[in-house]
Structure formats: structure tokens, C-alpha cells
Amino acid sequence: MTLGSGNMNLAVELPTGEDLSEWLAVNTIEFYNEINILYGVLVEFCTPETCPIMSAGPKYEYRWAEGPNTRTPV
């Protein structure tokens, strides 16, 4: 099952007979690799000048908060 199937519950279900720890390790690495590819594509085209706001359409804006005093998302 893949994420493209449209059924998220089935896509993330532990397959029968698989070891949970191994399945989590493999899928964590795969997720990291996919995010790394996405970042590699975006970093070539998205700069603070060309993409001043990171958003997912007009309703959603992504913000970053970091530091020892940051306890809740922005």
C-alpha cells in the first residue's frame, strides 16, 4: 500500500508478519530521503526574495519558532 492509494490508514498500517521496529526504521529513513529530495528541489528555486512566505495557498502560512523559550508553535 502506498500514500497515493488515498487511504492513509492502510498506507501506514504495519504489514502482516513485519517486525514493528524494522518497519519503523525503514519507513523513517524513507521519509527522511523523500523530504531531502523535496528540500533539494525547493532550495534551488525558493529564496527569501522569491518565496518570502512559505504557504499552502491563501489559508495556510507556515512559520518557524526556535529557542529555549519557545514552548508552543507560532
Predicted model as a PDB file, atoms N, CA, C, CB and O in Angstrom, pLDDT in the B-factor column:
MODEL        1                                                                  
ATOM      1  N   MET A   1       0.848  -1.180   0.000  1.00 53.00           N  
ATOM      2  CA  MET A   1       0.000   0.000   0.000  1.00 53.00           C  
ATOM      3  C   MET A   1       0.893   1.242   0.000  1.00 53.00           C  
ATOM      4  CB  MET A   1      -0.964  -0.002   1.228  1.00 53.00           C  
ATOM      5  O   MET A   1       1.930   1.264   0.663  1.00 53.00           O  
ATOM      6  N   THR A   2       0.494   2.261  -0.734  1.00 55.00           N  
ATOM      7  CA  THR A   2       1.267   3.498  -0.805  1.00 55.00           C  
ATOM      8  C   THR A   2       0.406   4.678  -0.378  1.00 55.00           C  
ATOM      9  CB  THR A   2       1.817   3.719  -2.228  1.00 55.00           C  
ATOM     10  O   THR A   2      -0.815   4.564  -0.272  1.00 55.00           O  
ATOM     11  N   LEU A   3       1.053   5.811  -0.137  1.00 58.00           N  
ATOM     12  CA  LEU A   3       0.308   7.005   0.230  1.00 58.00           C  
ATOM     13  C   LEU A   3      -0.599   7.469  -0.906  1.00 58.00           C  
ATOM     14  CB  LEU A   3       1.264   8.119   0.623  1.00 58.00           C  
ATOM     15  O   LEU A   3      -1.611   8.127  -0.665  1.00 58.00           O  
ATOM     16  N   GLY A   4      -0.239   7.129  -2.145  1.00 61.00           N  
ATOM     17  CA  GLY A   4      -1.047   7.512  -3.293  1.00 61.00           C  
ATOM     18  C   GLY A   4      -2.350   6.757  -3.402  1.00 61.00           C  
ATOM     19  O   GLY A   4      -3.176   7.075  -4.257  1.00 61.00           O  
ATOM     20  N   SER A   5      -2.554   5.767  -2.557  1.00 61.00           N  
ATOM     21  CA  SER A   5      -3.777   4.965  -2.623  1.00 61.00           C  
ATOM     22  C   SER A   5      -4.998   5.748  -2.161  1.00 61.00           C  
ATOM     23  CB  SER A   5      -3.627   3.711  -1.782  1.00 61.00           C  
ATOM     24  O   SER A   5      -6.128   5.379  -2.484  1.00 61.00           O  
ATOM     25  N   GLY A   6      -4.783   6.820  -1.412  1.00 71.00           N  
ATOM     26  CA  GLY A   6      -5.898   7.612  -0.911  1.00 71.00           C  
ATOM     27  C   GLY A   6      -6.392   7.172   0.450  1.00 71.00           C  
ATOM     28  O   GLY A   6      -7.179   7.891   1.067  1.00 71.00           O  
ATOM     29  N   ASN A   7      -5.968   6.036   0.940  1.00 77.00           N  
ATOM     30  CA  ASN A   7      -6.395   5.564   2.248  1.00 77.00           C  
ATOM     31  C   ASN A   7      -5.201   5.609   3.193  1.00 77.00           C  
ATOM     32  CB  ASN A   7      -6.989   4.128   2.162  1.00 77.00           C  
ATOM     33  O   ASN A   7      -4.371   4.700   3.197  1.00 77.00           O  
ATOM     34  N   MET A   8      -5.119   6.658   3.987  1.00 78.00           N  
ATOM     35  CA  MET A   8      -3.967   6.869   4.859  1.00 78.00           C  
ATOM     36  C   MET A   8      -3.844   5.774   5.915  1.00 78.00           C  
ATOM     37  CB  MET A   8      -4.066   8.229   5.533  1.00 78.00           C  
ATOM     38  O   MET A   8      -2.732   5.371   6.257  1.00 78.00           O  
ATOM     39  N   ASN A   9      -4.969   5.290   6.436  1.00 80.00           N  
ATOM     40  CA  ASN A   9      -4.906   4.234   7.452  1.00 80.00           C  
ATOM     41  C   ASN A   9      -4.251   2.977   6.903  1.00 80.00           C  
ATOM     42  CB  ASN A   9      -6.306   3.907   7.970  1.00 80.00           C  
ATOM     43  O   ASN A   9      -3.432   2.362   7.585  1.00 80.00           O  
ATOM     44  N   LEU A  10      -4.595   2.589   5.693  1.00 79.00           N  
ATOM     45  CA  LEU A  10      -3.981   1.407   5.095  1.00 79.00           C  
ATOM     46  C   LEU A  10      -2.527   1.663   4.720  1.00 79.00           C  
ATOM     47  CB  LEU A  10      -4.766   0.971   3.863  1.00 79.00           C  
ATOM     48  O   LEU A  10      -1.699   0.755   4.793  1.00 79.00           O  
ATOM     49  N   ALA A  11      -2.212   2.887   4.322  1.00 76.00           N  
ATOM     50  CA  ALA A  11      -0.856   3.213   3.887  1.00 76.00           C  
ATOM     51  C   ALA A  11       0.156   3.136   5.028  1.00 76.00           C  
ATOM     52  CB  ALA A  11      -0.830   4.597   3.276  1.00 76.00           C  
ATOM     53  O   ALA A  11       1.331   2.854   4.791  1.00 76.00           O  
ATOM     54  N   VAL A  12      -0.278   3.380   6.246  1.00 82.00           N  
ATOM     55  CA  VAL A  12       0.645   3.382   7.385  1.00 82.00           C  
ATOM     56  C   VAL A  12       0.462   2.177   8.302  1.00 82.00           C  
ATOM     57  CB  VAL A  12       0.467   4.650   8.183  1.00 82.00           C  
ATOM     58  O   VAL A  12       1.044   2.124   9.386  1.00 82.00           O  
ATOM     59  N   GLU A  13      -0.338   1.221   7.875  1.00 86.00           N  
ATOM     60  CA  GLU A  13      -0.575   0.025   8.680  1.00 86.00           C  
ATOM     61  C   GLU A  13       0.620  -0.925   8.590  1.00 86.00           C  
ATOM     62  CB  GLU A  13      -1.862  -0.687   8.221  1.00 86.00           C  
ATOM     63  O   GLU A  13       1.181  -1.134   7.515  1.00 86.00           O  
ATOM     64  N   LEU A  14       0.994  -1.491   9.722  1.00 91.00           N  
ATOM     65  CA  LEU A  14       2.091  -2.469   9.769  1.00 91.00           C  
ATOM     66  C   LEU A  14       1.672  -3.706   8.984  1.00 91.00           C  
ATOM     67  CB  LEU A  14       2.459  -2.846  11.249  1.00 91.00           C  
ATOM     68  O   LEU A  14       0.674  -4.343   9.320  1.00 91.00           O  
ATOM     69  N   PRO A  15       2.423  -4.051   7.943  1.00 90.00           N  
ATOM     70  CA  PRO A  15       2.067  -5.247   7.171  1.00 90.00           C  
ATOM     71  C   PRO A  15       2.164  -6.513   8.028  1.00 90.00           C  
ATOM     72  CB  PRO A  15       2.980  -5.376   5.938  1.00 90.00           C  
ATOM     73  O   PRO A  15       2.998  -6.602   8.928  1.00 90.00           O  
ATOM     74  N   THR A  16       1.313  -7.471   7.738  1.00 92.00           N  
ATOM     75  CA  THR A  16       1.299  -8.745   8.457  1.00 92.00           C  
ATOM     76  C   THR A  16       2.664  -9.422   8.351  1.00 92.00           C  
ATOM     77  CB  THR A  16       0.191  -9.674   7.904  1.00 92.00           C  
ATOM     78  O   THR A  16       3.241  -9.535   7.270  1.00 92.00           O  
ATOM     79  N   GLY A  17       3.158  -9.865   9.497  1.00 94.00           N  
ATOM     80  CA  GLY A  17       4.423 -10.589   9.533  1.00 94.00           C  
ATOM     81  C   GLY A  17       5.661  -9.716   9.626  1.00 94.00           C  
ATOM     82  O   GLY A  17       6.771 -10.237   9.736  1.00 94.00           O  
ATOM     83  N   GLU A  18       5.500  -8.399   9.584  1.00 94.00           N  
ATOM     84  CA  GLU A  18       6.654  -7.492   9.656  1.00 94.00           C  
ATOM     85  C   GLU A  18       6.981  -7.159  11.109  1.00 94.00           C  
ATOM     86  CB  GLU A  18       6.379  -6.194   8.861  1.00 94.00           C  
ATOM     87  O   GLU A  18       6.087  -7.050  11.948  1.00 94.00           O  
ATOM     88  N   ASP A  19       8.260  -7.002  11.391  1.00 96.00           N  
ATOM     89  CA  ASP A  19       8.717  -6.572  12.707  1.00 96.00           C  
ATOM     90  C   ASP A  19       8.495  -5.063  12.829  1.00 96.00           C  
ATOM     91  CB  ASP A  19      10.223  -6.941  12.931  1.00 96.00           C  
ATOM     92  O   ASP A  19       8.922  -4.303  11.961  1.00 96.00           O  
ATOM     93  N   LEU A  20       7.834  -4.630  13.893  1.00 95.00           N  
ATOM     94  CA  LEU A  20       7.499  -3.219  14.062  1.00 95.00           C  
ATOM     95  C   LEU A  20       8.735  -2.326  14.054  1.00 95.00           C  
ATOM     96  CB  LEU A  20       6.734  -3.021  15.352  1.00 95.00           C  
ATOM     97  O   LEU A  20       8.741  -1.291  13.389  1.00 95.00           O  
ATOM     98  N   SER A  21       9.775  -2.709  14.780  1.00 96.00           N  
ATOM     99  CA  SER A  21      10.982  -1.876  14.860  1.00 96.00           C  
ATOM    100  C   SER A  21      11.645  -1.731  13.494  1.00 96.00           C  
ATOM    101  CB  SER A  21      11.980  -2.474  15.864  1.00 96.00           C  
ATOM    102  O   SER A  21      12.064  -0.637  13.115  1.00 96.00           O  
ATOM    103  N   GLU A  22      11.737  -2.829  12.762  1.00 96.00           N  
ATOM    104  CA  GLU A  22      12.358  -2.775  11.433  1.00 96.00           C  
ATOM    105  C   GLU A  22      11.513  -1.946  10.472  1.00 96.00           C  
ATOM    106  CB  GLU A  22      12.556  -4.194  10.872  1.00 96.00           C  
ATOM    107  O   GLU A  22      12.043  -1.150   9.697  1.00 96.00           O  
ATOM    108  N   TRP A  23      10.202  -2.135  10.527  1.00 93.00           N  
ATOM    109  CA  TRP A  23       9.295  -1.385   9.657  1.00 93.00           C  
ATOM    110  C   TRP A  23       9.388   0.112   9.940  1.00 93.00           C  
ATOM    111  CB  TRP A  23       7.845  -1.870   9.842  1.00 93.00           C  
ATOM    112  O   TRP A  23       9.427   0.920   9.012  1.00 93.00           O  
ATOM    113  N   LEU A  24       9.425   0.481  11.217  1.00 94.00           N  
ATOM    114  CA  LEU A  24       9.556   1.895  11.586  1.00 94.00           C  
ATOM    115  C   LEU A  24      10.892   2.466  11.116  1.00 94.00           C  
ATOM    116  CB  LEU A  24       9.417   2.067  13.107  1.00 94.00           C  
ATOM    117  O   LEU A  24      10.943   3.585  10.606  1.00 94.00           O  
ATOM    118  N   ALA A  25      11.966   1.709  11.285  1.00 96.00           N  
ATOM    119  CA  ALA A  25      13.291   2.180  10.865  1.00 96.00           C  
ATOM    120  C   ALA A  25      13.330   2.416   9.359  1.00 96.00           C  
ATOM    121  CB  ALA A  25      14.379   1.166  11.269  1.00 96.00           C  
ATOM    122  O   ALA A  25      13.785   3.467   8.906  1.00 96.00           O  
ATOM    123  N   VAL A  26      12.859   1.452   8.588  1.00 93.00           N  
ATOM    124  CA  VAL A  26      12.880   1.570   7.125  1.00 93.00           C  
ATOM    125  C   VAL A  26      12.027   2.745   6.666  1.00 93.00           C  
ATOM    126  CB  VAL A  26      12.384   0.269   6.469  1.00 93.00           C  
ATOM    127  O   VAL A  26      12.444   3.515   5.800  1.00 93.00           O  
ATOM    128  N   ASN A  27      10.845   2.888   7.237  1.00 89.00           N  
ATOM    129  CA  ASN A  27       9.955   3.960   6.807  1.00 89.00           C  
ATOM    130  C   ASN A  27      10.417   5.335   7.284  1.00 89.00           C  
ATOM    131  CB  ASN A  27       8.558   3.695   7.308  1.00 89.00           C  
ATOM    132  O   ASN A  27      10.159   6.337   6.616  1.00 89.00           O  
ATOM    133  N   THR A  28      11.087   5.395   8.411  1.00 93.00           N  
ATOM    134  CA  THR A  28      11.653   6.662   8.876  1.00 93.00           C  
ATOM    135  C   THR A  28      12.756   7.125   7.928  1.00 93.00           C  
ATOM    136  CB  THR A  28      12.203   6.519  10.315  1.00 93.00           C  
ATOM    137  O   THR A  28      12.827   8.302   7.575  1.00 93.00           O  
ATOM    138  N   ILE A  29      13.603   6.204   7.525  1.00 95.00           N  
ATOM    139  CA  ILE A  29      14.672   6.539   6.573  1.00 95.00           C  
ATOM    140  C   ILE A  29      14.079   6.952   5.235  1.00 95.00           C  
ATOM    141  CB  ILE A  29      15.631   5.343   6.382  1.00 95.00           C  
ATOM    142  O   ILE A  29      14.543   7.915   4.624  1.00 95.00           O  
ATOM    143  N   GLU A  30      13.064   6.240   4.774  1.00 91.00           N  
ATOM    144  CA  GLU A  30      12.422   6.576   3.502  1.00 91.00           C  
ATOM    145  C   GLU A  30      11.777   7.965   3.560  1.00 91.00           C  
ATOM    146  CB  GLU A  30      11.364   5.515   3.142  1.00 91.00           C  
ATOM    147  O   GLU A  30      11.872   8.738   2.606  1.00 91.00           O  
ATOM    148  N   PHE A  31      11.124   8.276   4.679  1.00 90.00           N  
ATOM    149  CA  PHE A  31      10.522   9.595   4.855  1.00 90.00           C  
ATOM    150  C   PHE A  31      11.608  10.679   4.812  1.00 90.00           C  
ATOM    151  CB  PHE A  31       9.737   9.662   6.193  1.00 90.00           C  
ATOM    152  O   PHE A  31      11.441  11.702   4.148  1.00 90.00           O  
ATOM    153  N   TYR A  32      12.708  10.452   5.515  1.00 94.00           N  
ATOM    154  CA  TYR A  32      13.818  11.407   5.503  1.00 94.00           C  
ATOM    155  C   TYR A  32      14.347  11.605   4.086  1.00 94.00           C  
ATOM    156  CB  TYR A  32      14.949  10.930   6.428  1.00 94.00           C  
ATOM    157  O   TYR A  32      14.586  12.739   3.669  1.00 94.00           O  
ATOM    158  N   ASN A  33      14.530  10.526   3.348  1.00 94.00           N  
ATOM    159  CA  ASN A  33      15.039  10.627   1.984  1.00 94.00           C  
ATOM    160  C   ASN A  33      14.091  11.412   1.083  1.00 94.00           C  
ATOM    161  CB  ASN A  33      15.270   9.239   1.407  1.00 94.00           C  
ATOM    162  O   ASN A  33      14.538  12.218   0.267  1.00 94.00           O  
ATOM    163  N   GLU A  34      12.796  11.187   1.222  1.00 91.00           N  
ATOM    164  CA  GLU A  34      11.813  11.922   0.415  1.00 91.00           C  
ATOM    165  C   GLU A  34      11.824  13.411   0.753  1.00 91.00           C  
ATOM    166  CB  GLU A  34      10.404  11.345   0.631  1.00 91.00           C  
ATOM    167  O   GLU A  34      11.767  14.253  -0.143  1.00 91.00           O  
ATOM    168  N   ILE A  35      11.897  13.733   2.039  1.00 91.00           N  
ATOM    169  CA  ILE A  35      11.958  15.142   2.456  1.00 91.00           C  
ATOM    170  C   ILE A  35      13.241  15.784   1.961  1.00 91.00           C  
ATOM    171  CB  ILE A  35      11.860  15.265   3.991  1.00 91.00           C  
ATOM    172  O   ILE A  35      13.230  16.946   1.556  1.00 91.00           O  
ATOM    173  N   ASN A  36      14.340  15.057   1.986  1.00 93.00           N  
ATOM    174  CA  ASN A  36      15.621  15.563   1.498  1.00 93.00           C  
ATOM    175  C   ASN A  36      15.554  15.889   0.003  1.00 93.00           C  
ATOM    176  CB  ASN A  36      16.734  14.540   1.766  1.00 93.00           C  
ATOM    177  O   ASN A  36      16.093  16.905  -0.435  1.00 93.00           O  
ATOM    178  N   ILE A  37      14.902  15.038  -0.770  1.00 93.00           N  
ATOM    179  CA  ILE A  37      14.726  15.301  -2.207  1.00 93.00           C  
ATOM    180  C   ILE A  37      13.875  16.548  -2.407  1.00 93.00           C  
ATOM    181  CB  ILE A  37      14.071  14.084  -2.919  1.00 93.00           C  
ATOM    182  O   ILE A  37      14.204  17.403  -3.229  1.00 93.00           O  
ATOM    183  N   LEU A  38      12.796  16.650  -1.663  1.00 89.00           N  
ATOM    184  CA  LEU A  38      11.925  17.830  -1.773  1.00 89.00           C  
ATOM    185  C   LEU A  38      12.685  19.100  -1.422  1.00 89.00           C  
ATOM    186  CB  LEU A  38      10.698  17.684  -0.858  1.00 89.00           C  
ATOM    187  O   LEU A  38      12.570  20.104  -2.126  1.00 89.00           O  
ATOM    188  N   TYR A  39      13.451  19.068  -0.353  1.00 89.00           N  
ATOM    189  CA  TYR A  39      14.258  20.218   0.040  1.00 89.00           C  
ATOM    190  C   TYR A  39      15.248  20.586  -1.068  1.00 89.00           C  
ATOM    191  CB  TYR A  39      15.009  19.925   1.354  1.00 89.00           C  
ATOM    192  O   TYR A  39      15.429  21.761  -1.386  1.00 89.00           O  
ATOM    193  N   GLY A  40      15.883  19.570  -1.647  1.00 91.00           N  
ATOM    194  CA  GLY A  40      16.848  19.815  -2.714  1.00 91.00           C  
ATOM    195  C   GLY A  40      16.229  20.524  -3.901  1.00 91.00           C  
ATOM    196  O   GLY A  40      16.874  21.369  -4.523  1.00 91.00           O  
ATOM    197  N   VAL A  41      15.003  20.197  -4.220  1.00 89.00           N  
ATOM    198  CA  VAL A  41      14.300  20.866  -5.323  1.00 89.00           C  
ATOM    199  C   VAL A  41      13.940  22.299  -4.938  1.00 89.00           C  
ATOM    200  CB  VAL A  41      13.024  20.082  -5.713  1.00 89.00           C  
ATOM    201  O   VAL A  41      14.146  23.229  -5.719  1.00 89.00           O  
ATOM    202  N   LEU A  42      13.409  22.471  -3.745  1.00 86.00           N  
ATOM    203  CA  LEU A  42      12.961  23.797  -3.323  1.00 86.00           C  
ATOM    204  C   LEU A  42      14.105  24.781  -3.128  1.00 86.00           C  
ATOM    205  CB  LEU A  42      12.180  23.686  -2.049  1.00 86.00           C  
ATOM    206  O   LEU A  42      13.968  25.959  -3.457  1.00 86.00           O  
ATOM    207  N   VAL A  43      15.223  24.318  -2.602  1.00 86.00           N  
ATOM    208  CA  VAL A  43      16.326  25.216  -2.287  1.00 86.00           C  
ATOM    209  C   VAL A  43      16.887  25.873  -3.560  1.00 86.00           C  
ATOM    210  CB  VAL A  43      17.435  24.449  -1.548  1.00 86.00           C  
ATOM    211  O   VAL A  43      17.455  26.963  -3.495  1.00 86.00           O  
ATOM    212  N   GLU A  44      16.731  25.219  -4.698  1.00 87.00           N  
ATOM    213  CA  GLU A  44      17.215  25.794  -5.957  1.00 87.00           C  
ATOM    214  C   GLU A  44      16.360  26.975  -6.417  1.00 87.00           C  
ATOM    215  CB  GLU A  44      17.239  24.725  -7.042  1.00 87.00           C  
ATOM    216  O   GLU A  44      16.864  27.888  -7.071  1.00 87.00           O  
ATOM    217  N   PHE A  45      15.088  26.960  -6.082  1.00 87.00           N  
ATOM    218  CA  PHE A  45      14.166  27.959  -6.619  1.00 87.00           C  
ATOM    219  C   PHE A  45      13.588  28.906  -5.582  1.00 87.00           C  
ATOM    220  CB  PHE A  45      13.055  27.276  -7.312  1.00 87.00           C  
ATOM    221  O   PHE A  45      13.148  30.004  -5.923  1.00 87.00           O  
ATOM    222  N   CYS A  46      13.582  28.500  -4.335  1.00 86.00           N  
ATOM    223  CA  CYS A  46      12.945  29.292  -3.294  1.00 86.00           C  
ATOM    224  C   CYS A  46      14.004  29.952  -2.404  1.00 86.00           C  
ATOM    225  CB  CYS A  46      12.000  28.413  -2.451  1.00 86.00           C  
ATOM    226  O   CYS A  46      14.728  29.281  -1.669  1.00 86.00           O  
ATOM    227  N   THR A  47      14.071  31.259  -2.491  1.00 86.00           N  
ATOM    228  CA  THR A  47      14.971  32.053  -1.659  1.00 86.00           C  
ATOM    229  C   THR A  47      14.121  33.029  -0.860  1.00 86.00           C  
ATOM    230  CB  THR A  47      16.045  32.808  -2.522  1.00 86.00           C  
ATOM    231  O   THR A  47      12.933  33.169  -1.150  1.00 86.00           O  
ATOM    232  N   PRO A  48      14.677  33.702   0.125  1.00 85.00           N  
ATOM    233  CA  PRO A  48      13.892  34.705   0.847  1.00 85.00           C  
ATOM    234  C   PRO A  48      13.310  35.793  -0.089  1.00 85.00           C  
ATOM    235  CB  PRO A  48      14.764  35.359   1.921  1.00 85.00           C  
ATOM    236  O   PRO A  48      12.276  36.391   0.208  1.00 85.00           O  
ATOM    237  N   GLU A  49      13.985  36.028  -1.201  1.00 90.00           N  
ATOM    238  CA  GLU A  49      13.492  37.040  -2.146  1.00 90.00           C  
ATOM    239  C   GLU A  49      12.357  36.494  -3.017  1.00 90.00           C  
ATOM    240  CB  GLU A  49      14.640  37.536  -3.038  1.00 90.00           C  
ATOM    241  O   GLU A  49      11.365  37.186  -3.247  1.00 90.00           O  
ATOM    242  N   THR A  50      12.498  35.255  -3.504  1.00 89.00           N  
ATOM    243  CA  THR A  50      11.480  34.708  -4.403  1.00 89.00           C  
ATOM    244  C   THR A  50      10.311  34.073  -3.663  1.00 89.00           C  
ATOM    245  CB  THR A  50      12.101  33.690  -5.317  1.00 89.00           C  
ATOM    246  O   THR A  50       9.212  33.982  -4.210  1.00 89.00           O  
ATOM    247  N   CYS A  51      10.529  33.640  -2.452  1.00 87.00           N  
ATOM    248  CA  CYS A  51       9.480  32.988  -1.653  1.00 87.00           C  
ATOM    249  C   CYS A  51       9.503  33.574  -0.235  1.00 87.00           C  
ATOM    250  CB  CYS A  51       9.684  31.425  -1.616  1.00 87.00           C  
ATOM    251  O   CYS A  51       9.928  32.897   0.701  1.00 87.00           O  
ATOM    252  N   PRO A  52       9.053  34.815  -0.066  1.00 88.00           N  
ATOM    253  CA  PRO A  52       9.138  35.428   1.264  1.00 88.00           C  
ATOM    254  C   PRO A  52       8.216  34.790   2.300  1.00 88.00           C  
ATOM    255  CB  PRO A  52       8.821  36.888   1.161  1.00 88.00           C  
ATOM    256  O   PRO A  52       8.458  34.905   3.501  1.00 88.00           O  
ATOM    257  N   ILE A  53       7.167  34.121   1.842  1.00 87.00           N  
ATOM    258  CA  ILE A  53       6.223  33.472   2.757  1.00 87.00           C  
ATOM    259  C   ILE A  53       6.057  32.022   2.328  1.00 87.00           C  
ATOM    260  CB  ILE A  53       4.841  34.211   2.774  1.00 87.00           C  
ATOM    261  O   ILE A  53       5.764  31.740   1.166  1.00 87.00           O  
ATOM    262  N   MET A  54       6.248  31.100   3.275  1.00 83.00           N  
ATOM    263  CA  MET A  54       6.018  29.701   2.962  1.00 83.00           C  
ATOM    264  C   MET A  54       4.556  29.395   3.287  1.00 83.00           C  
ATOM    265  CB  MET A  54       6.999  28.760   3.759  1.00 83.00           C  
ATOM    266  O   MET A  54       4.141  29.450   4.444  1.00 83.00           O  
ATOM    267  N   SER A  55       3.788  29.074   2.253  1.00 87.00           N  
ATOM    268  CA  SER A  55       2.364  28.863   2.465  1.00 87.00           C  
ATOM    269  C   SER A  55       1.856  27.689   1.648  1.00 87.00           C  
ATOM    270  CB  SER A  55       1.584  30.119   2.117  1.00 87.00           C  
ATOM    271  O   SER A  55       2.528  27.189   0.746  1.00 87.00           O  
ATOM    272  N   ALA A  56       0.661  27.274   1.987  1.00 86.00           N  
ATOM    273  CA  ALA A  56      -0.051  26.236   1.240  1.00 86.00           C  
ATOM    274  C   ALA A  56      -1.364  26.855   0.797  1.00 86.00           C  
ATOM    275  CB  ALA A  56      -0.284  24.923   2.107  1.00 86.00           C  
ATOM    276  O   ALA A  56      -2.441  26.457   1.243  1.00 86.00           O  
ATOM    277  N   GLY A  57      -1.257  27.829  -0.082  1.00 88.00           N  
ATOM    278  CA  GLY A  57      -2.439  28.557  -0.526  1.00 88.00           C  
ATOM    279  C   GLY A  57      -2.717  29.743   0.365  1.00 88.00           C  
ATOM    280  O   GLY A  57      -1.945  30.030   1.279  1.00 88.00           O  
ATOM    281  N   PRO A  58      -3.811  30.436   0.112  1.00 89.00           N  
ATOM    282  CA  PRO A  58      -4.100  31.666   0.857  1.00 89.00           C  
ATOM    283  C   PRO A  58      -4.514  31.445   2.316  1.00 89.00           C  
ATOM    284  CB  PRO A  58      -5.181  32.417   0.158  1.00 89.00           C  
ATOM    285  O   PRO A  58      -4.472  32.386   3.109  1.00 89.00           O  
ATOM    286  N   LYS A  59      -4.911  30.230   2.682  1.00 91.00           N  
ATOM    287  CA  LYS A  59      -5.405  29.993   4.040  1.00 91.00           C  
ATOM    288  C   LYS A  59      -4.335  29.549   5.027  1.00 91.00           C  
ATOM    289  CB  LYS A  59      -6.479  28.968   4.003  1.00 91.00           C  
ATOM    290  O   LYS A  59      -4.531  29.673   6.236  1.00 91.00           O  
ATOM    291  N   TYR A  60      -3.202  29.033   4.539  1.00 90.00           N  
ATOM    292  CA  TYR A  60      -2.216  28.445   5.436  1.00 90.00           C  
ATOM    293  C   TYR A  60      -0.840  29.054   5.226  1.00 90.00           C  
ATOM    294  CB  TYR A  60      -2.154  26.941   5.238  1.00 90.00           C  
ATOM    295  O   TYR A  60      -0.320  29.085   4.110  1.00 90.00           O  
ATOM    296  N   GLU A  61      -0.261  29.535   6.315  1.00 89.00           N  
ATOM    297  CA  GLU A  61       1.105  30.059   6.296  1.00 89.00           C  
ATOM    298  C   GLU A  61       1.919  29.302   7.327  1.00 89.00           C  
ATOM    299  CB  GLU A  61       1.136  31.595   6.579  1.00 89.00           C  
ATOM    300  O   GLU A  61       1.516  29.181   8.484  1.00 89.00           O  
ATOM    301  N   TYR A  62       3.078  28.788   6.899  1.00 85.00           N  
ATOM    302  CA  TYR A  62       3.948  28.037   7.792  1.00 85.00           C  
ATOM    303  C   TYR A  62       4.953  28.975   8.429  1.00 85.00           C  
ATOM    304  CB  TYR A  62       4.666  26.903   7.040  1.00 85.00           C  
ATOM    305  O   TYR A  62       5.551  29.812   7.753  1.00 85.00           O  
ATOM    306  N   ARG A  63       5.136  28.832   9.741  1.00 82.00           N  
ATOM    307  CA  ARG A  63       6.085  29.667  10.481  1.00 82.00           C  
ATOM    308  C   ARG A  63       7.019  28.772  11.281  1.00 82.00           C  
ATOM    309  CB  ARG A  63       5.345  30.664  11.419  1.00 82.00           C  
ATOM    310  O   ARG A  63       6.699  27.621  11.577  1.00 82.00           O  
ATOM    311  N   TRP A  64       8.175  29.319  11.622  1.00 78.00           N  
ATOM    312  CA  TRP A  64       9.177  28.566  12.360  1.00 78.00           C  
ATOM    313  C   TRP A  64       9.482  29.289  13.656  1.00 78.00           C  
ATOM    314  CB  TRP A  64      10.460  28.373  11.522  1.00 78.00           C  
ATOM    315  O   TRP A  64       9.699  30.501  13.659  1.00 78.00           O  
ATOM    316  N   ALA A  65       9.500  28.556  14.750  1.00 77.00           N  
ATOM    317  CA  ALA A  65       9.865  29.122  16.049  1.00 77.00           C  
ATOM    318  C   ALA A  65      10.916  28.216  16.665  1.00 77.00           C  
ATOM    319  CB  ALA A  65       8.617  29.268  16.992  1.00 77.00           C  
ATOM    320  O   ALA A  65      10.787  26.992  16.655  1.00 77.00           O  
ATOM    321  N   GLU A  66      11.954  28.834  17.200  1.00 78.00           N  
ATOM    322  CA  GLU A  66      13.051  28.038  17.741  1.00 78.00           C  
ATOM    323  C   GLU A  66      13.660  28.774  18.921  1.00 78.00           C  
ATOM    324  CB  GLU A  66      14.125  27.751  16.658  1.00 78.00           C  
ATOM    325  O   GLU A  66      13.678  30.004  18.955  1.00 78.00           O  
ATOM    326  N   GLY A  67      14.149  28.028  19.873  1.00 79.00           N  
ATOM    327  CA  GLY A  67      14.840  28.618  21.001  1.00 79.00           C  
ATOM    328  C   GLY A  67      14.426  27.986  22.309  1.00 79.00           C  
ATOM    329  O   GLY A  67      13.430  27.264  22.369  1.00 79.00           O  
ATOM    330  N   PRO A  68      15.190  28.257  23.362  1.00 81.00           N  
ATOM    331  CA  PRO A  68      14.918  27.619  24.658  1.00 81.00           C  
ATOM    332  C   PRO A  68      13.609  28.084  25.288  1.00 81.00           C  
ATOM    333  CB  PRO A  68      16.056  27.893  25.613  1.00 81.00           C  
ATOM    334  O   PRO A  68      13.052  27.370  26.122  1.00 81.00           O  
ATOM    335  N   ASN A  69      13.103  29.257  24.916  1.00 80.00           N  
ATOM    336  CA  ASN A  69      11.885  29.776  25.495  1.00 80.00           C  
ATOM    337  C   ASN A  69      10.645  29.508  24.637  1.00 80.00           C  
ATOM    338  CB  ASN A  69      12.033  31.242  25.722  1.00 80.00           C  
ATOM    339  O   ASN A  69       9.544  29.936  24.982  1.00 80.00           O  
ATOM    340  N   THR A  70      10.825  28.810  23.539  1.00 76.00           N  
ATOM    341  CA  THR A  70       9.704  28.506  22.654  1.00 76.00           C  
ATOM    342  C   THR A  70       9.014  27.235  23.152  1.00 76.00           C  
ATOM    343  CB  THR A  70      10.184  28.339  21.175  1.00 76.00           C  
ATOM    344  O   THR A  70       9.606  26.155  23.148  1.00 76.00           O  
ATOM    345  N   ARG A  71       7.767  27.375  23.576  1.00 72.00           N  
ATOM    346  CA  ARG A  71       7.051  26.227  24.110  1.00 72.00           C  
ATOM    347  C   ARG A  71       5.869  25.814  23.247  1.00 72.00           C  
ATOM    348  CB  ARG A  71       6.577  26.526  25.498  1.00 72.00           C  
ATOM    349  O   ARG A  71       5.421  24.670  23.327  1.00 72.00           O  
ATOM    350  N   THR A  72       5.359  26.715  22.428  1.00 71.00           N  
ATOM    351  CA  THR A  72       4.229  26.378  21.587  1.00 71.00           C  
ATOM    352  C   THR A  72       4.513  26.825  20.152  1.00 71.00           C  
ATOM    353  CB  THR A  72       2.934  27.029  22.122  1.00 71.00           C  
ATOM    354  O   THR A  72       5.308  27.736  19.921  1.00 71.00           O  
ATOM    355  N   PRO A  73       3.853  26.173  19.193  1.00 65.00           N  
ATOM    356  CA  PRO A  73       4.047  26.590  17.801  1.00 65.00           C  
ATOM    357  C   PRO A  73       3.563  28.015  17.573  1.00 65.00           C  
ATOM    358  CB  PRO A  73       3.317  25.638  16.856  1.00 65.00           C  
ATOM    359  O   PRO A  73       2.719  28.525  18.309  1.00 65.00           O  
ATOM    360  N   VAL A  74       4.110  28.645  16.546  1.00 63.00           N  
ATOM    361  CA  VAL A  74       3.706  30.014  16.194  1.00 63.00           C  
ATOM    362  C   VAL A  74       2.380  29.945  15.511  1.00 63.00           C  
ATOM    363  CB  VAL A  74       4.753  30.718  15.290  1.00 63.00           C  
ATOM    364  O   VAL A  74       1.833  30.976  15.120  1.00 63.00           O  
TER     365      VAL A  74                                                      
ENDMDL                                                                          
END                                                                             
